[in-house]
Amino acid sequence: MGEAYQIRDQEMPYFLTFQVVGWADVFTRKVYRDLILENLSFCRLEKGLYLYGYVIMSNHIHLVVQQKEGKLSDWVRDFKKFTSKKLLKLVLENPQESRREWMKMIFEYHAKFNKRSGDLQFWTHDNHAIELYEPKMIESRMTYIHQNPVRAGIVEKEEDYLYSSPRNYSGLKSLIEVDYW
């Protein structure tokens, strides 16, 4: 992991990227996106997470977050560990998952190169953590997150993408609550 992308000040807001190994398009299925939302909501209510912005793309998620108790690294570790176990189980035990064998092969392949992963690896170990120490930095990263589905050609307007926080900021019905900055 590069020195530039480490969480140093545990109390500051950060822009984070969690990437699926091999850029596997896991989150094309609603059930997997919903698991991420469920866990983000749980972390807001029970784990001291401030969730300012998010987007779930097909193979990665972006977040702008802060941890109330100043333990952001602990939260990242726990979130990725918990969601990877749940997602691996869902993907590999879902009889309707037509890509099960292909994804298992990807998760096994990437685990071979990392001693910490066991037999399967879901997330890459890098989080691309960027400390957001000025309001204009938060605004810039929020714009980047919210424009991600637009740049990908999924929607024309950022608030039309259900699995992202612009709906919250636009006053539209959203799938989960966020903390406004």
N, C-alpha and C positions, 0 to 999 in steps of 0.2 A: 504494500500500500504506500502510495506516495506521501511524502511529508506534508504536501500542500493540502491534502484532503483528509486530515485527521480532525476529530472533535477535540479541541483543546479547552475551550471555555464551556463547561458543562451547563452553564446557566443561560447562554445566549440562544437566540433562535438560529436554526440551521436549515439550509436547503439540502435535502438528501435524495439520493437516487438508489433504489433497490432494483437490481437487474437480475432476471432469471438467467441461469447459466446457459451458454450457447445461444442466447437471444431467443430461446424457445417461446413460441407464441401461446403460452398457457392461458393468458387472460382474455382470449377470444371467447371463452365460455363464461356465461353469466354466473354459474355456481362458484367459480373460482374468484371472480371479481367481488361477488357478494361476501365471500369469506374474508377478504381483505377489509371491506367496509365494516363488517361485523367486528373485526378485531380493532380497527381504528376507533370505532365508537366505544368499545369496551375500554380501550386505553385512555380515552378522554375522560370517561366516568370513573374508572377504578385505578388507573396507573399514573395519574398526574400529568397527562399529556395535553399540551396546547396544540391543537391542530388548526393551523391558519389556512393552509391550502393543500390540495392534493389533486392528482390525476392518476388514473389507472389506465395504462396503455396495454397493448397486447403482450409485451414482454418485459415491462418495467413499470415502476411507479415512481413518481416524484412527490415529495412532501416538503412543506415548510412547517417546521415543528419546533417546539420548545418543551422542556421538561420542568415541571413545577418545583421539584425537589433538587434540581441541578444534577440529575443523574441520566443525562441523555444517552451516553454510551451504554449504560446498563439497559435502558429502554430499547435501544436499537438491537442489542444482543438478544434480549428476551423476545422481542417482536419477531425478529427474523427466525429465531429458533422455533418458536411456537407455530408461526405460519408455515414454515417449511415442512414441519412434521405433518400438520393438518393438510396442506396442499399435496404433499407426496402421497399421503394416504388416499385422499379424494381422487387424485389423478390415476393412481395405480390400481385402485380397487373399484373404480367406477366401470361397471359393465357396459355403459353407453359410451365410454370414451374410446373413440375409434383410433386415437393417436397414442394409446397407452404404451404399446411396445416401443414406438419411436421415442417417446419422451423418457421412458425408463432407460433406454440406451444413452440418451443425452445426459441424464442425471448420473448414471453410473460412470460414464466416460469422464465427466468433470470431477467426480469424487476421487478418481484415481490419482489426480495430481494435487490433492490436498489432504493432508493427514488428519485435519480436524473434522472432516466431513463424514466419515464412516463410509458406507457402501453407496450412498446416494447424496447428491448435493443439489439443492434447489436454487438458492440465491448465490450470487457471486459474493466474495468477502469484502469487496470495496463498496463503500457507501457514497462516494463522491461528495463528502461533507464539505459544505461551504458556509462559513460563519457569516451571519447577516447582522453586522454591527451598526448599520445605519438604516433608517426607514426607507431610503431610496433603493437600497439593496433588496429589502423585502419586497418592495413594489416591483422591482425588476424581475425577481425570481417568480413572483406570483404571476406576472404577465407571461413569463416563459412557460410556466406550468399550464396556465389557462389557454394559451395558444397552441399547446402541443397537439391536440386533436385537430385543430384547424390546419396547422402545418402538415399534418399527416393526411389531410384530405378526407377525414372522417365526417366532419361537420363544417358548415360555413360560418356559423357563429359559435363562439366558445360556450355560451350558456345552453346550447342545444345538446351538449355532450353530458349524458347522465352521470358518468363516473368521474366527475371532477367538481371542484368547488365553485366555479363561476356562477352556478345556479344559486348557491347560497348568497353570494354577493349581489346578485341581480334580483333578489327577493322572490325567486321562483321556488316551487316545491323541489326539495332536494332529497337525496337518499340518506344522508347522514348530516348531523350538525357539525359546524366548525366553530372555532373561536375567532372572532373578528379582531383584526389588528388595527 
